[in-house]
Amino acid sequence: MQQLHPYAVRVAPSPVPQVEAGSEAPPGRGGAACVAIGGNRVLVYGGADRAPQAFGDFWLLELSGSGHAHWTKVAPAVKLSHK
């Protein structure tokens, strides 16, 4: 029978990035899909607010080494339909 050995892991706290003034930010949401691009960018797609109103948009969060962040709306998602 194998024994479980607990390990203590210390994670250094990192400061929360400050969003740049004038940077448009996406509305609050849950259930969005996110993917890290490189070491300083995150692409966010979709999600929904509490209504629930679904979002079909893309946002890019770019983090700088100086602790600042900038949001950019990339594009609205294209809704496909068939007739």
N, C-alpha and C positions, 0 to 999 in steps of 0.2 A: 504494500500500500504506500503510495506517495504522500509525502507531507507537504502542506502548503506553507510557504515562508513569506510573511508579509515584508514588503519593502517600503521604506519611506522615500518618497520622491520630492525633492524641493524644486520648485519652479520659481525662477526669479520674476518678481512682478514687473510688468511693463506698463508704462504710462498709456492712458487712453489717448488716442490721437485727437487733436482739436481740428474740427472741420473749419476750413478757411471761410472767412467772411465773404459773402456774396456767392458762395457755392450752393447751388440748388441741390437739395437732398431729396431722396425718395420718401414718400409717405411711409409711416410705420406699417409693418406687415409681419405676418407669420407664414410659415410653410413655403418660403422662397427657396429656390435652388441657387447654390453659390459654388463657385469654383475659383481657386487661387490660380493666378497667372503670374508666374515668376515669383519673386520674393516680396513684391510691393503692390500688387494689384489684385482686386477681387471683383469678379463679374457676378452680378445678382440678377436672377430672372424670376419674374412672377411673384406668386404668393397671394395673400388675401388680407384684407383688414378685418375688423371684428363684425362688420355688417352681416354677412361676409360678402364683400365686393372683391372679385378676383382681379388681379393685375396681370397684364400681358406685356410688361415692359422690361427693358434691360437697363441696368445701371452699372457703371464702373466706378469703383472706389480705388483711388490711387493714394498710397501712403508714402510720405517723404521721410527721409532719415532724420529730419528735424522735429518729428512728432506732429506734423500737420497732415491733414487728409483733404482730398478734393473729390467730390462726387461729379459725375458727368452722365447725363442721360444719353445712352447710346442710340437707341431706336425703339420705337414701339414694335412689338411683335406682329407679324402678319397673321391674320386669321384666315385659315383655309376653309373653303366650303365646297361642296359638290352639289351639282344641280341635277 
